[in-house]
């Protein structure tokens, strides 16, 4: 995925960098990069989802 950013003549570099960071955040490029850094087995994904669901249930019923 390419991110093309054109700067205007005489534009401050900080403004260009800010626009670049915002563009990266909106494109979810960093999420994709982090996702592909490490392989997680499907069984581990399911296990993690179950743990999250149990935690959410615990929080939901412990407050009420």
C-alpha positions, 0 to 999 in steps of 0.5 A: 500500500502506498501513501502519497503525500504532496507538499506545497512549496514553502509549507512547514515540515511539521505540518506535512508530517502531521498530515502524513501521520493522520493519513497513516492513522486513517488507513490503518496501515500500522494495524496491518503491520503489527498484525503481520509481525507475528503469526498466531495460530487459529486455536490461539486466536479462539482461546484469546477470544474466549478469554476476552469474552469471559473477562467481559462477562465478569466485568458486566456482572460484577459491576451490576 
